[in-house]
């Protein structure tokens, strides 16, 4: 059933009165009220979709309208392909539930798919059991906010795609969404000048966040937990990652965060807790990492020797099996003024920093990076003896990675002293 209401409004800055219409849609058996209302609606109209289930095939939004759910109606694609396709700018989709894409190795079928448009808003939508959840290609200035995008956690990985997927997009915001059960929770490729803020991405088969060839982007206040491999940032530059949490990303090849072949990165106030590897850096340049915490990881920081001009300052390392490991010489990087719970030095002048340097790279950690099978010795008497030797004779440790001014207390203990 379709009911039409007319609303008058004044266009800002003009005296002209313009009409916009509101279409009220309710489910009708053996009919297509939603598709009929969308076909009849004009630019700027609103379609109110009332509670119920709508099985009407693929829904096309090809003009600027608002599709607004009342009491969370379900739009079920019944496995025919995509569920909702957006091809117009200035479209808003809100307050609905979307299910039922087709799983395909050939097509990027999505609960909501948008192509080559601007100013799309997808807000407060629940996308359940879809191949791709929300898929944007060539979209500019979109807002993807407050959505729940849930795949099937127990599904085979080759039958999963990404939860929120952006390709060749710019100036977009992905904010306050909850994503789980997909291949990658959030995926960016060739995405510029965009933001990922306040999202939770968990229990995804591969990455909680995965972005490649994406520059000038900002990631803040997100939580990535219990994902197959963690978060991967690859082949990008000018990236800011602040106030994120990387939790319990475990596995033989898992990490909280992988930075690979990226330049000019700012990392501040991130938490790496209970990951196999907290932060893994490979081929990075000009990374500045300050005020981050590394707690109870297997390896807190793995930094390959092809990482250059990187600065670690004001970070805290507590309860990790290994604080730092590398496969070569780290002389081209700066590690200074961090807190290490393994530091056994002293502070006679009480300025908050140790009077003797700290060498966070142990002999056994260096050996393990070159010979991974040596991990079976990690609790052995031999490793304990190596630790004692290193404390008594610091010169046997790597001199290429030295914190000259280690903090006596973690920075968040209220001691802001830096040397």
C-alpha positions in Angstrom: 0.0 0.0 0.0 1.3 3.5 -0.9 0.0 6.7 0.6 1.2 10.1 -0.6 1.7 13.1 1.7 2.8 16.5 0.5 5.2 18.7 2.6 6.0 22.3 1.9 9.4 23.8 2.8 11.4 27.0 2.1 14.7 26.6 0.3 17.4 28.2 2.4 18.3 31.7 1.2 15.3 31.9 -1.1 11.6 32.9 -0.8 10.5 30.3 -3.3 8.3 27.6 -1.9 9.1 24.1 -3.2 7.1 21.0 -2.8 8.6 17.7 -1.7 6.5 14.6 -1.3 6.5 11.8 1.3 5.4 8.4 0.2 4.2 6.0 2.9 4.8 2.3 2.0 3.4 -0.8 3.7 3.9 -4.4 2.6 1.2 -5.9 0.3 1.2 -9.6 -0.6 1.9 -10.4 -4.2 2.7 -6.7 -5.0 5.7 -4.4 -5.2 4.7 -1.3 -3.2 8.3 -0.3 -2.5 9.4 -0.4 -6.1 6.3 1.3 -7.2 6.8 4.2 -4.7 10.4 4.6 -5.7 9.4 4.7 -9.4 6.8 7.3 -8.7 8.9 9.5 -6.4 10.6 12.6 -7.7 13.9 14.2 -6.8 14.0 15.2 -3.2 11.1 13.0 -2.1 11.0 10.8 1.0 9.9 7.2 0.9 8.8 6.0 4.4 9.0 2.2 4.5 7.0 0.8 7.3 7.6 -2.4 9.3 7.3 -5.6 7.5 9.2 -7.7 4.9 9.7 -6.6 1.3 10.7 -9.2 -1.3 10.7 -7.3 -4.5 14.0 -8.2 -6.2 16.8 -5.7 -6.7 15.8 -2.1 -5.6 17.3 0.7 -7.8 17.7 4.2 -6.4 18.4 6.3 -9.5 17.3 9.7 -8.3 18.1 11.8 -5.2 15.6 10.5 -2.6 15.4 9.5 1.1 14.6 5.9 1.8 13.7 5.8 5.5 12.6 2.8 7.5 9.9 2.9 10.2 10.4 0.3 12.9 13.2 -1.5 10.9 11.6 -3.0 7.9 13.4 -5.9 6.2 14.3 -5.7 2.5 15.2 -9.2 1.4 17.0 -9.7 -1.9 16.3 -13.5 -1.8 19.7 -14.3 -3.3 19.1 -12.6 -6.6 22.2 -10.5 -6.7 22.5 -7.1 -5.1 19.7 -5.9 -2.8 19.9 -2.1 -3.2 21.8 -0.3 -6.0 22.4 3.4 -5.8 23.4 5.3 -9.0 22.3 8.9 -8.1 23.8 11.5 -5.9 22.2 12.9 -2.7 20.6 9.6 -1.7 19.9 8.8 2.0 19.2 5.3 3.2 18.4 4.9 6.9 16.6 2.7 9.4 16.2 -0.5 7.4 17.5 -4.0 7.5 19.0 -5.6 4.3 19.5 -9.3 3.7 19.9 -11.8 0.9 22.6 -11.1 -1.6 23.9 -13.8 -4.0 27.3 -15.2 -3.2 29.5 -14.9 -6.3 33.1 -15.2 -7.4 32.4 -13.1 -10.4 30.3 -10.1 -9.1 30.6 -7.8 -6.2 27.1 -8.4 -4.9 26.3 -6.2 -1.9 23.5 -5.4 0.5 23.9 -1.8 -0.6 26.0 -1.0 -3.6 26.7 2.6 -4.8 28.5 3.5 -8.0 29.8 6.9 -9.3 27.8 9.2 -7.1 28.2 11.9 -4.5 26.8 12.7 -1.0 25.4 9.3 -0.2 24.3 8.8 3.4 23.8 5.2 4.8 22.8 5.6 8.4 21.4 3.2 11.1 21.1 0.3 8.6 21.5 -3.3 9.6 23.1 -5.4 6.8 22.9 -9.2 7.6 24.2 -12.2 5.8 25.3 -10.4 2.7 28.3 -11.2 0.5 29.6 -7.6 0.5 27.8 -5.5 3.1 28.2 -1.9 1.9 30.1 -1.5 -1.4 31.1 1.9 -2.7 32.9 2.5 -6.0 33.8 5.9 -7.3 31.8 7.6 -4.5 32.7 11.0 -3.2 31.7 12.8 0.1 29.7 9.9 1.5 28.8 9.2 5.1 28.5 5.6 6.3 27.4 5.9 9.9 26.0 3.9 12.8 25.4 0.7 10.8 25.6 -2.9 11.8 27.2 -5.1 9.1 27.2 -8.7 10.2 28.2 -11.7 8.0 28.3 -15.3 8.9 31.2 -16.0 11.2 31.1 -19.8 10.6 31.0 -19.4 6.7 33.9 -20.5 4.7 36.3 -17.6 3.8 35.9 -18.1 0.0 32.1 -17.4 0.5 32.8 -14.1 2.3 33.6 -10.6 1.0 34.2 -7.3 2.8 31.9 -5.6 5.3 32.4 -2.0 4.3 34.3 -1.7 1.0 35.4 1.5 -0.7 37.2 1.6 -4.1 38.4 4.7 -5.8 36.6 7.0 -3.4 37.5 10.3 -1.8 36.4 12.6 1.0 34.3 9.8 2.6 33.6 9.2 6.3 33.1 5.7 7.8 31.9 6.3 11.4 30.6 4.4 14.4 29.8 1.2 12.6 30.0 -2.4 13.9 31.3 -4.9 11.5 31.9 -8.7 11.9 31.9 -12.0 10.2 33.3 -10.9 6.9 36.6 -11.4 5.0 37.9 -7.9 5.8 35.8 -5.8 8.1 36.6 -2.4 6.5 38.5 -2.3 3.1 39.9 0.8 1.4 41.7 0.7 -2.0 42.6 3.9 -3.8 40.7 6.0 -1.3 41.9 9.6 -0.6 41.2 12.2 2.1 38.9 10.0 4.1 38.2 9.1 7.7 37.5 5.9 9.6 36.3 6.9 13.1 34.8 5.1 16.1 34.2 1.8 14.4 34.3 -1.7 15.9 35.6 -4.5 13.6 35.8 -8.0 15.1 35.8 -11.7 14.2 36.6 -11.2 10.6 38.3 -14.0 8.7 41.2 -11.9 7.6 41.6 -8.2 8.5 39.6 -5.9 10.7 40.8 -3.0 8.5 42.7 -3.4 5.2 43.7 -0.5 3.1 46.0 -0.2 0.1 47.2 2.7 -2.2 45.1 5.1 0.0 46.6 8.4 0.9 45.9 11.3 3.3 43.5 9.2 5.4 42.7 9.4 9.1 41.9 6.5 11.4 40.9 7.3 15.0 39.1 5.8 18.0 38.5 2.4 16.3 38.7 -1.0 17.9 40.0 -4.0 16.0 39.7 -7.2 17.9 39.8 -11.0 17.4 40.4 -10.8 13.7 42.2 -13.5 11.7 45.3 -11.4 10.9 44.7 -7.9 12.4 44.9 -4.7 10.5 47.0 -4.1 7.4 48.1 -0.7 6.0 50.0 -1.1 2.7 51.5 1.0 -0.1 50.2 4.3 1.2 51.5 7.6 2.5 50.4 10.5 4.7 48.4 8.4 7.1 47.3 9.3 10.7 46.3 6.6 13.2 45.4 7.8 16.6 43.5 6.5 19.7 42.8 3.1 18.2 42.8 -0.3 20.0 44.3 -3.5 18.5 43.2 -6.4 20.7 43.6 -10.2 20.6 44.5 -10.6 17.0 46.2 -13.9 17.2 47.7 -16.6 14.9 50.9 -17.8 13.4 50.9 -14.9 10.9 48.7 -12.5 12.9 49.5 -9.0 14.3 47.7 -6.0 15.7 48.9 -3.7 12.9 51.0 -4.4 9.8 52.6 -1.3 8.2 54.1 -2.3 4.8 55.7 0.0 2.3 54.2 3.2 3.7 55.6 6.6 4.2 54.9 9.6 6.5 52.8 8.1 9.2 51.7 9.5 12.5 50.8 7.0 15.2 49.6 8.4 18.6 47.9 7.0 21.7 47.1 3.6 20.2 46.8 0.5 22.3 48.3 -2.9 21.3 47.2 -5.6 23.7 47.3 -9.4 23.6 48.3 -9.8 19.9 50.7 -12.3 18.5 52.7 -9.3 17.2 51.6 -5.8 18.3 53.1 -3.7 15.5 54.9 -5.1 12.5 56.8 -2.7 10.2 58.2 -3.7 6.8 59.7 -1.1 4.4 58.4 2.0 6.1 59.8 5.5 6.1 59.3 8.5 8.4 56.9 6.9 10.9 56.5 8.9 14.1 55.1 6.8 17.0 54.4 8.5 20.3 52.4 7.7 23.4 51.3 4.2 22.3 51.0 1.3 24.7 52.2 -2.3 24.0 50.8 -4.7 26.6 50.9 -8.5 26.9 51.8 -9.1 23.2 54.0 -11.9 22.0 56.2 -9.5 20.1 55.4 -5.9 20.9 57.3 -4.4 18.0 58.8 -6.2 15.0 60.7 -3.8 12.8 62.5 -5.0 9.7 65.8 -3.4 8.8 64.3 -1.8 5.6 62.4 0.6 7.9 64.1 4.0 7.9 63.8 7.3 9.7 61.3 6.1 12.2 60.9 7.6 15.7 59.6 5.9 18.8 59.2 8.2 21.8 57.0 8.3 24.9 55.7 4.7 24.3 55.1 2.1 27.0 56.1 -1.6 26.8 54.7 -3.8 29.5 54.3 -7.5 29.9 55.3 -8.5 26.4 57.2 -11.7 25.7 59.6 -9.7 23.5 59.6 -5.9 23.4 61.5 -5.5 20.1 62.9 -7.7 17.4 64.4 -7.1 14.0 66.2 -8.9 11.2 69.1 -6.5 10.8 70.6 -3.2 11.8 68.3 -0.5 13.3 70.8 2.4 13.4 68.7 4.5 10.9 65.8 4.8 13.4 65.4 6.6 16.7 64.1 4.9 19.9 64.3 7.3 22.8 62.4 8.2 25.9 60.1 5.2 26.2 59.1 3.1 29.2 60.3 -0.5 29.4 59.2 -2.7 32.2 62.4 -4.8 31.7 64.6 -1.8 32.4 66.8 -2.4 35.5 68.6 1.0 35.6 68.4 3.8 38.2 67.6 7.5 38.3 69.9 9.1 40.8 69.0 12.7 39.8 65.3 11.9 39.9 64.5 13.6 36.6 62.2 10.8 35.5 64.6 9.2 33.0 67.2 6.4 33.6 70.8 7.3 34.1 72.0 4.4 31.9 70.7 3.4 28.5 68.4 0.5 27.8 68.9 -2.0 25.0 65.4 -3.5 24.3 66.6 -5.9 21.6 67.7 -9.1 23.3 70.1 -11.7 21.9 67.4 -14.3 21.9 64.9 -12.1 20.1 67.5 -11.5 17.4 68.1 -15.2 17.1 64.3 -15.9 17.0 63.8 -13.5 14.1 66.3 -15.4 12.0 65.4 -18.9 13.3 61.7 -19.0 14.2 61.9 -22.6 15.4 64.0 -21.5 18.3 60.8 -20.4 20.0 60.7 -23.8 21.6 63.6 -22.6 23.8 61.9 -19.5 25.0 61.3 -20.8 28.5 64.5 -22.7 28.8 67.4 -22.2 31.2 69.6 -21.2 28.2 67.5 -18.1 27.5 67.4 -17.2 31.2 71.2 -17.4 31.2 71.4 -15.2 28.1 69.3 -12.6 29.9 71.6 -12.6 32.9 74.7 -12.2 30.7 73.1 -9.3 28.9 72.4 -7.5 32.2 76.0 -8.0 33.4 77.6 -7.3 30.1 75.4 -4.9 28.1 78.1 -4.8 25.3 77.0 -8.2 24.1 73.6 -6.9 23.1 72.8 -5.1 19.9 74.2 -1.5 20.0 72.2 -0.5 16.9 69.0 -0.1 19.0 69.4 1.8 22.2 67.0 3.9 24.3 69.4 6.5 25.7 66.8 8.1 28.0 64.4 5.3 29.2 61.5 6.5 31.4 61.3 5.2 34.9 57.5 5.1 34.9 54.9 4.8 32.2 53.9 8.2 30.7 50.3 7.8 31.8 51.5 7.6 35.4 51.5 11.4 35.4 55.3 11.8 34.8 55.6 13.9 31.7 59.4 14.2 31.9 61.2 13.7 28.6 64.9 14.1 27.9 
